[in-house]
Amino acid sequence: MTEAMTRPLPLRPEIPVFELGADIDLLNADAIGDALCAGLERHRKPIVVDLTEVTFIDSSAMSMMLRVHQHAESLRSSVVWRGARAQVADALSITGVDELLQTERST
């Protein structure tokens, strides 16, 4: 995946939502991170990354998430990582990455 899709949030249409799917790993993490950073620069406002369809992440995915977070901060913006499934949320929690990111767990 090299291009993330956006759609407006129902309650806050001014916030772009980037929907990710499947696995995020060494093979695609850099391209996804580049697309998200480009989205931050294009929109110049906070974004939401929807992880609902993500089934697996590895350390390169977590590194990408931190890179995107840092890029958002450098633009005086933010990223909300929303809807992580239990396996993804557990990986973020075990490594402590969830403490560094703004996350909203799936219900």
RODO-2510 file (C-alpha; in nm, 4 decimals, decimal comma):
residues 107
     n   res          X          Y          Z
     1     m     0,0000     0,0000     0,0000
     2     t     0,1519     0,3290    -0,1010
     3     e    -0,1472     0,5597    -0,0813
     4     a    -0,3758     0,5861     0,2208
     5     m    -0,7417     0,6639     0,1677
     6     t    -0,9187     0,9474     0,3473
     7     r    -1,2794     0,9991     0,4403
     8     p    -1,4396     1,2466     0,6806
     9     l    -1,5378     1,1482     1,0330
    10     p    -1,9149     1,1643     1,0794
    11     l    -1,9011     1,4023     1,3763
    12     r    -1,5943     1,6031     1,2763
    13     p    -1,5822     1,6237     0,8952
    14     e    -1,2855     1,8601     0,9074
    15     i    -1,0580     1,5821     1,0386
    16     p    -0,9151     1,3543     0,7671
    17     v    -0,9253     0,9816     0,8383
    18     f    -0,6646     0,7496     0,6873
    19     e    -0,7844     0,3889     0,6793
    20     l    -0,5171     0,1193     0,6919
    21     g    -0,5705    -0,2514     0,6364
    22     a    -0,4096    -0,5928     0,6663
    23     d    -0,0555    -0,6266     0,8015
    24     i     0,1898    -0,3427     0,8545
    25     d     0,5438    -0,4740     0,8492
    26     l     0,8903    -0,4282     0,7045
    27     l     0,7555    -0,4611     0,3506
    28     n     0,5140    -0,1682     0,3650
    29     a     0,5743     0,0379     0,6813
    30     d     0,7953     0,2982     0,5132
    31     a     0,5496     0,3574     0,2276
    32     i     0,2578     0,3870     0,4709
    33     g     0,4552     0,6259     0,6902
    34     d     0,5471     0,8374     0,3886
    35     a     0,1806     0,8554     0,2830
    36     l     0,0706     0,9550     0,6338
    37     c     0,3420     1,2230     0,6610
    38     a     0,2371     1,3560     0,3209
    39     g    -0,1221     1,3636     0,4439
    40     l    -0,0191     1,5644     0,7487
    41     e     0,1599     1,8131     0,5274
    42     r    -0,1260     1,8307     0,2780
    43     h    -0,4033     1,8802     0,5361
    44     r    -0,2048     2,0884     0,7898
    45     k    -0,4375     1,9728     1,0661
    46     p    -0,4710     1,6728     1,2983
    47     i    -0,5458     1,3389     1,1362
    48     v    -0,6956     1,0096     1,2485
    49     v    -0,5422     0,6783     1,1424
    50     d    -0,8016     0,4015     1,1507
    51     l    -0,6377     0,0698     1,2444
    52     t    -0,9613    -0,1312     1,2538
    53     e    -0,8594    -0,3573     0,9636
    54     v    -0,4942    -0,3959     1,0684
    55     t    -0,4340    -0,7528     1,1827
    56     f    -0,0581    -0,7481     1,2524
    57     i     0,2215    -0,5002     1,3205
    58     d     0,5919    -0,5561     1,3726
    59     s     0,8706    -0,3349     1,5063
    60     s     0,9037    -0,1523     1,1739
    61     a     0,5335    -0,0612     1,1956
    62     m     0,5808     0,0723     1,5478
    63     s     0,8853     0,2687     1,4356
    64     m     0,6804     0,4151     1,1505
    65     m     0,4046     0,5140     1,3928
    66     l     0,6560     0,6978     1,6107
    67     r     0,8052     0,8684     1,3029
    68     v     0,4608     0,9886     1,1919
    69     h     0,3869     1,1082     1,5463
    70     q     0,7134     1,3048     1,5549
    71     h     0,6441     1,4516     1,2114
    72     a     0,2988     1,5639     1,3285
    73     e     0,4547     1,7310     1,6326
    74     s     0,7083     1,9095     1,4108
    75     l     0,4114     2,0524     1,2168
    76     r     0,2344     2,1444     1,5428
    77     s    -0,0302     1,8871     1,4620
    78     s    -0,1316     1,5483     1,5978
    79     v    -0,2257     1,1938     1,5023
    80     v    -0,4887     0,9780     1,6694
    81     w    -0,4381     0,6047     1,6117
    82     r    -0,7910     0,4664     1,6384
    83     g    -0,9543     0,1254     1,6557
    84     a    -0,6612    -0,1122     1,7069
    85     r    -0,7651    -0,4753     1,7414
    86     a    -0,6572    -0,6589     2,0555
    87     q    -0,3452    -0,8135     1,8979
    88     v    -0,2241    -0,4773     1,7661
    89     a    -0,3142    -0,2939     2,0881
    90     d    -0,1310    -0,5605     2,2906
    91     a     0,1840    -0,5220     2,0794
    92     l     0,1759    -0,1447     2,1319
    93     s     0,1175    -0,1906     2,5045
    94     i     0,3864    -0,4547     2,5616
    95     t     0,6485    -0,2349     2,3946
    96     g     0,5274     0,0858     2,5620
    97     v     0,4657     0,2540     2,2282
    98     d     0,1035     0,3186     2,3272
    99     e     0,2313     0,5517     2,6018
   100     l     0,3986     0,7709     2,3388
   101     l     0,1080     0,7903     2,0941
   102     q    -0,2469     0,9187     2,1154
   103     t    -0,4548     0,6015     2,0806
   104     e    -0,8216     0,5119     2,0975
   105     r    -0,8907     0,1419     2,1439
   106     s    -1,1529    -0,0468     1,9506
   107     t    -1,4691    -0,1085     2,1480
***
